């Protein structure tokens, strides 16, 4: 038990530290470093990220750094519309903040991204892809919703649903693992969300407990669509090397073309982690973990049902052409015996009572957010951009990297 606790603590520490070991190992491989996709991965966790997260306001961009965003779909939106209350998350390009709209007193999660950092790392396509995917999520119960987006000269803003039941990662960290019925409920809601994305020809590619939130009732909400790949048909493939080390599928590590089944591998890894407390092939040594993912047979302890064993064996099949979901996608998943207790219509209608209630008292209840975030002061630059910094079509920039970013929903989407 002591050894397991030590391993779990080490795992959590390593996750919070990021991809340092991963980066160092890639950096020692000169051939790998030359690959453009690997360079993109290397750029995800660099010293500049720490700089980016510094709470000191960054200087306004020079005219040459300004970007023509095109006519805004919501020209009246601006940072001063919001009272920014707390930092509730951080990423490579900015922060997520709890904010209250000054006009209607509604609470939102506002994702604020630094254009300069995005352009420096050539990630504008991923950001626009995230925005595109968010626009398609308005009708699914287990995907975070976008209310609108806008921009200033130096920042992009996503105004999102505020979800305060905590990351699945946070709850796993506290409880180590879940009982099978609870793990099945979460896995079913996650699978429903992935199935919906697949129906739109979108592959998610970055399923992990940090990207899975619980709402105030305890239902799953999938968030962070920055690594989504659009336009992947049923038999289509892509080959970009991306994801999180613990959850990379064998075909991704092999740098082979991969398809939608990469998401079902990740579902298997998350289900395994919910049941056992660690990802299936985890090792503190990243190179060893990769070798485990590629070569080590799946080992399952006897404390789960035969249905759960069969499900994990199907999802964590190293050969993607034999993996559960390879022929009929989500249909195969939902019809598996492991999910036989689930009524999928009731699930999608949120008629099934969640096995755990976060018991939040209201929007100001931040008990399920990591103090690492909430103890951080809100940067003064986030909400104080002068209104004159709002981008207009008259600003000239040859790249035009974020044309069409702004979005305001039509009234029909609320009916």
C-alpha positions in Angstrom: 0.0 0.0 0.0 2.9 2.4 0.9 4.5 1.6 -2.5 1.2 2.3 -4.3 0.8 5.6 -2.5 4.3 6.6 -3.3 3.8 5.8 -7.0 0.5 7.6 -7.1 2.0 10.7 -5.4 4.9 10.6 -7.9 2.4 10.3 -10.8 0.4 13.3 -9.6 3.6 15.4 -9.1 4.9 14.4 -12.5 1.5 15.3 -14.2 1.5 18.7 -12.5 5.1 19.4 -13.5 4.0 18.8 -17.2 6.0 17.2 -20.0 9.5 18.0 -18.8 10.8 14.4 -18.9 9.1 13.9 -22.3 10.7 17.0 -23.7 14.1 16.2 -22.4 14.0 12.7 -24.0 12.8 14.0 -27.3 15.4 16.8 -27.2 18.2 14.2 -27.0 17.0 12.6 -30.2 18.4 14.9 -33.0 16.4 13.1 -35.6 13.1 13.4 -33.8 13.8 17.1 -33.1 13.9 17.9 -36.8 10.4 16.6 -37.3 8.0 19.6 -37.5 5.3 17.9 -35.5 7.7 17.0 -32.8 8.9 20.6 -32.7 5.3 21.6 -32.2 5.0 19.2 -29.2 8.3 20.5 -27.8 7.0 24.0 -27.9 4.0 23.1 -25.6 6.0 23.3 -22.4 8.9 25.7 -22.5 10.3 28.4 -20.2 8.3 30.9 -22.2 5.1 29.3 -20.8 6.1 30.4 -17.3 6.7 33.8 -18.7 3.3 33.8 -20.3 1.7 32.9 -17.0 3.4 35.8 -15.2 0.8 38.1 -13.7 2.5 41.2 -14.8 0.6 42.9 -17.7 2.3 42.4 -21.0 3.0 45.6 -23.1 0.5 46.3 -25.9 1.5 44.9 -29.2 3.2 47.1 -31.8 1.3 47.9 -35.0 3.3 45.1 -36.8 2.0 42.6 -34.2 -1.7 43.5 -34.6 -3.8 41.0 -36.5 -6.7 41.7 -38.8 -9.5 39.6 -37.2 -12.1 40.7 -39.7 -15.5 42.1 -38.9 -16.6 41.0 -35.5 -19.8 39.0 -35.1 -20.1 40.6 -31.7 -18.6 44.1 -32.0 -20.0 45.3 -28.7 -18.2 42.7 -26.6 -15.1 43.8 -24.7 -13.1 42.8 -21.6 -14.6 45.6 -19.5 -18.0 43.9 -19.8 -16.8 41.4 -17.2 -15.7 41.4 -13.6 -12.9 38.8 -13.5 -13.0 37.1 -10.2 -10.6 34.1 -10.0 -8.1 32.2 -12.0 -9.6 28.6 -12.4 -7.2 27.1 -14.9 -4.1 27.7 -17.0 -2.7 26.5 -20.3 0.1 27.0 -22.8 -1.3 30.3 -24.2 -3.2 31.9 -21.3 -5.6 31.4 -18.4 -9.2 30.5 -17.7 -11.0 32.8 -15.4 -14.3 32.9 -13.5 -16.0 36.1 -14.6 -19.3 37.7 -13.9 -21.0 39.7 -16.7 -21.6 43.2 -15.4 -24.9 43.6 -17.3 -26.7 40.4 -16.4 -24.7 39.1 -13.4 -24.3 35.7 -15.1 -21.2 33.7 -14.4 -18.9 32.4 -17.2 -15.6 30.7 -17.6 -13.6 33.1 -19.9 -10.6 31.6 -21.6 -8.1 34.3 -22.4 -5.4 33.5 -24.9 -2.3 35.6 -25.8 -2.1 36.1 -29.6 1.6 36.7 -29.5 2.3 33.3 -27.9 0.0 31.5 -30.3 1.6 33.0 -33.4 5.1 32.5 -32.0 4.4 28.8 -31.7 2.4 28.6 -35.0 -0.7 27.3 -33.2 -3.3 29.5 -34.8 -4.8 26.6 -36.7 -5.4 24.7 -33.4 -7.0 27.8 -31.9 -9.3 28.3 -34.8 -10.1 24.5 -34.8 -11.1 24.8 -31.1 -13.3 27.7 -31.9 -14.9 25.8 -34.8 -15.6 22.7 -32.6 -17.0 24.8 -29.9 -19.5 26.3 -32.3 -20.8 22.7 -33.1 -21.2 21.8 -29.4 -24.4 23.7 -28.6 -26.7 20.7 -28.7 -24.8 18.1 -26.7 -25.3 17.8 -22.9 -21.8 16.6 -22.1 -19.7 19.1 -24.1 -18.9 22.6 -22.8 -20.8 25.4 -24.6 -19.5 28.6 -26.2 -21.6 31.7 -25.6 -19.6 34.0 -27.8 -16.0 35.0 -28.6 -14.3 38.3 -29.2 -10.9 39.8 -29.4 -8.6 42.7 -28.6 -5.4 43.7 -30.3 -3.4 41.2 -28.2 -5.8 38.6 -26.8 -8.6 36.2 -27.8 -11.5 35.5 -25.5 -13.8 32.5 -25.4 -16.9 33.0 -23.2 -17.8 29.5 -22.1 -20.2 27.7 -19.7 -18.9 27.9 -16.2 -18.6 24.4 -14.7 -17.6 24.2 -11.1 -17.9 20.5 -10.0 -14.1 20.0 -10.5 -11.9 18.1 -12.9 -12.2 14.4 -12.9 -8.4 14.5 -12.3 -9.0 16.4 -9.0 -11.6 13.9 -7.8 -9.4 10.9 -8.8 -6.5 12.6 -6.9 -8.6 12.8 -3.8 -10.2 9.4 -4.0 -7.5 7.4 -5.8 -10.1 5.3 -7.7 -13.8 4.9 -8.2 -16.2 2.0 -7.7 -17.2 0.3 -11.0 -20.8 1.8 -11.2 -19.4 5.3 -10.9 -16.7 4.7 -13.4 -19.3 3.2 -15.8 -21.5 6.2 -15.5 -18.6 8.6 -16.3 -17.4 6.4 -19.1 -20.8 6.3 -20.7 -21.2 10.1 -20.6 -17.7 10.5 -22.0 -18.4 7.9 -24.8 -21.6 9.8 -25.7 -19.7 13.0 -26.1 -17.0 11.4 -28.2 -19.6 9.6 -30.3 -21.3 13.0 -31.0 -18.0 14.5 -32.0 -17.3 11.5 -34.3 -20.7 12.0 -35.9 -19.5 15.5 -36.9 -16.3 14.0 -38.3 -14.2 15.4 -35.4 -11.6 13.3 -33.6 -10.9 14.7 -30.0 -7.4 13.3 -29.5 -6.7 14.6 -26.0 -9.0 12.7 -23.6 -7.5 12.8 -20.1 -8.9 13.4 -16.6 -7.8 17.1 -16.7 -10.1 17.8 -19.7 -13.1 16.1 -18.1 -15.1 18.3 -15.8 -18.1 17.6 -13.5 -21.0 20.1 -13.5 -22.8 21.2 -10.3 -25.0 18.0 -10.4 -22.1 15.6 -11.1 -22.5 15.1 -14.9 -19.5 14.9 -17.2 -18.6 18.0 -19.3 -15.8 17.5 -21.9 -13.7 20.6 -22.5 -10.6 21.9 -24.2 -10.9 21.2 -28.0 -7.5 22.6 -29.0 -6.2 19.3 -30.3 -9.4 18.3 -32.2 -9.0 17.3 -35.8 -11.9 18.1 -38.1 -13.0 16.5 -41.3 -12.1 12.9 -40.4 -14.6 10.6 -42.2 -15.5 7.2 -40.9 -12.5 5.6 -42.5 -10.3 8.7 -42.6 -6.9 9.0 -41.0 -4.5 11.7 -39.8 -0.9 11.6 -38.6 -0.1 14.6 -36.4 1.9 13.6 -33.4 0.0 15.0 -30.5 -1.6 14.1 -27.2 -0.6 13.5 -23.6 2.2 10.9 -22.9 0.2 8.7 -20.5 -2.7 8.3 -23.0 -0.9 8.1 -26.4 -2.1 5.2 -28.4 0.5 2.8 -29.9 -0.2 4.0 -33.5 0.5 7.6 -32.5 3.8 6.6 -30.9 4.7 4.6 -34.0 4.0 7.8 -36.0 1.6 5.8 -38.1 -1.7 7.2 -39.6 -4.5 6.9 -37.0 -8.3 7.3 -37.1 -11.2 7.8 -34.7 -10.3 4.7 -32.7 -7.5 6.8 -31.1 -10.3 8.3 -28.9 -11.5 4.8 -27.9 -8.0 3.9 -26.8 -8.0 7.1 -24.6 -11.4 6.2 -23.2 -10.0 2.8 -22.2 -7.0 4.5 -20.6 -9.3 6.8 -18.6 -11.6 4.0 -17.6 -8.6 1.9 -16.5 -7.4 4.9 -14.4 -10.8 5.4 -12.8 -10.9 1.7 -11.8 -7.2 1.3 -10.7 -5.9 4.8 -9.9 -3.1 5.0 -12.6 -3.1 4.9 -16.4 -2.7 1.4 -17.8 0.9 1.4 -18.9 2.2 4.1 -16.5 5.8 4.3 -15.5 7.7 7.2 -13.9 10.3 6.7 -16.6 8.7 8.1 -19.8 10.8 5.9 -22.2 9.8 2.8 -20.2 6.1 3.9 -20.3 6.3 4.3 -24.1 7.8 0.8 -24.4 5.0 -0.5 -22.2 2.3 1.1 -24.4 3.9 -0.5 -27.5 4.9 -3.9 -26.2 3.7 -4.8 -22.7 0.5 -7.0 -22.5 -2.4 -5.4 -20.7 -2.6 -6.6 -17.1 -5.9 -6.5 -15.2 -6.3 -7.3 -11.5 -9.2 -9.5 -10.6 -11.2 -6.8 -8.6 -13.4 -5.8 -11.6 -16.3 -7.5 -13.3 -15.8 -9.7 -16.4 -17.7 -7.1 -18.4 -15.3 -4.4 -17.3 -12.3 -6.7 -18.2 -13.7 -7.3 -21.6 -14.4 -3.7 -22.2 -10.8 -2.7 -21.2 -9.3 -5.4 -23.4 -11.4 -4.2 -26.3 -10.5 -0.5 -25.9 -6.9 -1.0 -25.1 -6.2 -3.3 -28.1 -2.9 -2.2 -29.5 -3.9 -3.0 -33.1 -6.4 -0.3 -34.0 -7.9 -2.5 -36.7 -9.0 -4.9 -34.0 -9.9 -2.3 -31.3 -13.5 -2.0 -30.0 -15.1 0.7 -32.2 -13.0 0.1 -35.3 -16.0 -0.9 -37.5 -19.1 0.8 -36.2 -17.5 3.4 -34.0 -19.8 4.5 -31.1 -22.4 1.9 -31.8 -20.0 -0.8 -30.8 -19.2 1.0 -27.6 -22.8 1.7 -26.5 -23.8 -1.9 -27.2 -21.0 -3.5 -25.2 -22.2 -5.6 -22.2 -20.3 -3.3 -19.8 -22.9 -0.6 -20.6 -25.9 -2.9 -20.4 -27.2 -1.2 -17.2 -27.2 2.2 -19.1 -30.3 3.5 -20.8 -28.7 5.8 -23.3 -31.8 7.9 -24.0 -32.1 8.6 -20.2 -28.4 9.2 -20.0 -28.4 11.9 -22.7 -31.5 13.5 -21.2 -29.7 13.7 -17.8 -32.4 11.6 -16.2 -29.9 9.3 -14.5 -28.9 10.6 -11.1 -25.1 10.9 -11.0 -23.3 8.6 -8.5 -21.5 11.6 -6.9 -22.8 15.1 -6.2 -20.2 17.8 -5.9 -22.5 19.7 -3.5 -21.5 23.2 -4.6 -23.5 26.0 -3.0 -23.3 28.3 -6.0 -21.1 29.9 -8.6 -18.8 31.3 -5.9 -18.1 27.8 -4.4 -14.6 27.0 -5.7 -13.9 24.0 -3.4 -13.3 21.7 -6.3 -10.7 23.9 -8.1 -7.1 23.4 -7.3 -5.8 26.1 -5.0 -2.7 26.2 -7.3 -5.0 28.2 -9.6 -7.5 30.0 -7.3 -4.8 31.4 -5.0 -3.2 33.1 -8.0 -4.0 36.8 -8.3 -6.1 37.8 -11.4 -3.8 39.6 -13.8 -4.8 43.3 -14.1 -4.2 43.1 -17.9 -7.0 40.5 -18.4 -10.0 42.8 -17.9 -8.5 46.3 -18.3 -7.6 46.3 -22.0 -8.7 49.7 -23.3 -11.7 49.6 -25.5 -9.7 51.3 -28.2 -7.7 48.1 -28.4 -10.7 46.3 -29.9 -9.7 45.0 -33.3 -11.5 46.4 -36.4 -11.3 45.6 -40.0 -9.1 48.6 -40.6 -6.1 47.0 -38.9 -3.8 45.6 -41.5 -1.9 42.3 -41.1 -0.8 40.1 -44.0 -1.2 36.9 -42.0 -4.9 37.4 -41.1 -4.4 34.5 -38.7 -7.7 34.8 -36.7 -10.1 36.1 -39.3 -13.6 35.0 -38.3 -12.7 34.2 -34.7 -15.5 36.4 -33.2 -18.8 34.7 -32.8 -22.1 35.7 -31.4 -25.0 33.2 -31.4 -28.3 33.9 -33.2 -31.4 34.1 -31.0 -32.5 30.8 -32.6 -29.8 28.9 -30.8 -31.5 29.7 -27.5 -35.0 28.6 -28.6 
